[in-house]
Amino acid sequence: MNYVGISAGFHDAAVSVINQHGDILFAGHSERYSKKKHDQNLCADLIIDALSYATFPEIEYHYYERPWLKAVRQFYSGEGFRWPTWNQLIGPTYDFLGRPDIHTHSHHLCHAAAGFQTSSFEEATVVIIDAIGEFDTVSIWDVQYDASGRAQYKKLWSQQYPHSIGLLYSAMTARVGLRPLDEEYILMGMAAYGEPKYLREMQEELLSPNEKLKFSQNLHVGVADDFLPNADPMDIACSAQLMAEQLIRNVLGRARGKGRSRNLVYGGGVALNCVANRMLGDYYERIWIMPNPGDAGNSLGAACLGYGRKVAWDNSFLGHDIPGDYPVNAVLDHLLTDKIVGVASGRAEFGPRALGNRSLLADPRGHSIKSQVNEIKRRQKFRPFAPVILEEYAADYFEMPYGFDNSRYMQTIAPCYEPNSFPAIVHVDGTSRIQTVPSDGSGIRELLEKWYFMTNCPMLLNTSLNIRGEPIVNDRADADRFERLYGVRVCS
Ligand SMILES: [Fe+2]
């Protein structure tokens, strides 16, 4: 039996495939194939790629939420009532799939399964925080495997719409002129440039006076245009980040009080806030965040629920394949001569971050590299780039937060001990969004080892390989377009 998980119909459509042994055969995003950022529909090329890894006709389909329950919530939230059909939710590819029966699961349960069943834990407290699925916006679970190895999920507590930390963050993203459900990561980056001048005002205006995790207004519709008039956007960002962190701390405190385990599995879109994630170790000893904890990752969660047991998690290189050996020597040559080079090789990353297989890499040393890479990426100059570092040297350069021995998927930030030596990969607050690479036989590992041997520098600058405004490069044709547009070699 093969278990195909689907998330589609809202944003960031994705497909995941697990086989009867618990191997994750494929996990990929629709946007990488359709070239539409955050594409909500499945596309035929993604389906064809995903199902090429499956065994026909033994396929069971699983969907990432309860569409009919969500329709009720949408009616309740004033979005009108529309009885959902699979053709609407999945699009024409539903017919392409042969109109199969599809099992549905609750949105937060899928987040919980995507996290727990990919973790190494036998038992854990699972905390899910996102914007909105059906009704739950925060949930806390006690999860363990039973004697037969099947995951057993017990929900301990939840909070419902419209009281949502994710919607607060999205509302503030919109307030500073950014796109909600897309550019929250930019708001997070802006926060380091501001002061929390409006924290108290935000709390008094937006929070319920009586209940700590509830809001006095529905932030699904955003805040009024005249909310905090004349405020500096950086100060709004800083205040919003701090307010969100205080609310997340409240959730973590509840989870510690209600759950039995000292292992934390954390998921939902808010788990992408790597700045807030630095404080998870204040509450838990061991932490796992699946590298795609948002709604696209729920396709894997749905497939995990179909399979029911622990799955074999090796890494996030689960998407489209560009065949061939990792071009270590070619990348190294370009780094030593040009300082900047692209790489598009092997399976694409499942998740919003490029981790070495669809990356733009650069020498992180010196003061000119940040502006050079920014020139190619054409993005806001205040935003830093991330380092990718040999895991055994991470503690020499970065103060890893408690609970994180590693950060293999850029899940957290860490203060850098030598910010002046590596200005391109250090944010204005002195921290870096770090990616550590273990000795795992990956191409990026071999590249870093050789780079270190030749330069005595164990890290590189790593940013996603994408044309401005487009999703991350998927196939070789995308890489060729990147080369033509920006004049930067992309090695395969
Ligand atoms: Fe979600």
Residues whose N, C-alpha, C, O or C-beta is under 5 A from the ligand:
A	BS01	LIG	D130 I132 G133 G269 D295
